[in-house]
Amino acid sequence: DATVSVQKMEIEGIFEKVFTVSDPYLDFIEALPQGQKPPKVIVAMESRQLRCIPMLINASVTKEGILDSGSQIVTMSQATAKEAGVQWNPDITIHIESANTSLDQSLGLAKNVPFRIGEILVLLQVHVIRNAAYDVLLGRPFDCVTKSVVNNEEDGSQTVTLTDPHSKERFTLATYERPRK
């Protein structure tokens, strides 16, 4: 188990309590008897690509939706919105901070956009983004309405089980890596 230590340190002229968390593996290695080799430890890769699912948007165009439960909203590129015939209200905009910490303003909010994923039809509130590097980003609202359950494998593959909010039937589908563009 990792240990936590508390120290009082001066930071920029102010004395602060600083919490330090040890690394459990380093603690384990240091506790081994002299000369004993540590066992092989398997750790996760540093990063894995986000996974995608295909979806029919507004009954007109099939695009990939990137599963990103770290996002608090559902967003769509302006190009995808135009192609799918999605209309948005330009008076409802928000500022969005991207993963690279850049700040952009949305073009507006599209209400009750129909998305069909396999057998499931959901209506989502979608923020339209001018120059998004993706078609659709499915954040937590998507996870909540579909009660999504993600199953990750060691090889990086992933399935997602979605619940139809109307019929309550559950469907599992394989995700795929986002193609490099």
Secondary structure, DSSP 8 states (H G I E B T S, - for coil): ---EEEEEEEETTEEEEEEEE--HHHHHHHHS-TT----------S----EEEEEEETTTEEEEEEE-TT-SSEEEEHHHHHHHT---BTTS--EEE-TT--EEE-SEEEEEEEEEETTEEEEEEEEEETT-SSSEEE-HHHHHHHT-EEEE-TTS-EEEEEE-TTT--EEEEE-EE----
